[in-house]
Amino acid sequence: PTPEPTATPEPTPDAPLVNPLTGETATKDYSKTRPVAIMVENNHW
């Protein structure tokens, strides 16, 4: 008889997610989101 095939486990990430600006570990991956900036004109003198 042939042995039954076993399912291969999914690989888990070795290193936690690290914020490149602060160096702190992150719990959620924000790499696919776009940054948003708001510019306010401040020349009322």
Summary of the structure (lengths in Angstrom):
residues: 45
radius of gyration: 23.0
end to end distance: 88.8
largest distance: 88.8
contacts: 24
relative contact order: 0.14
helix: 0%
strand: 9%
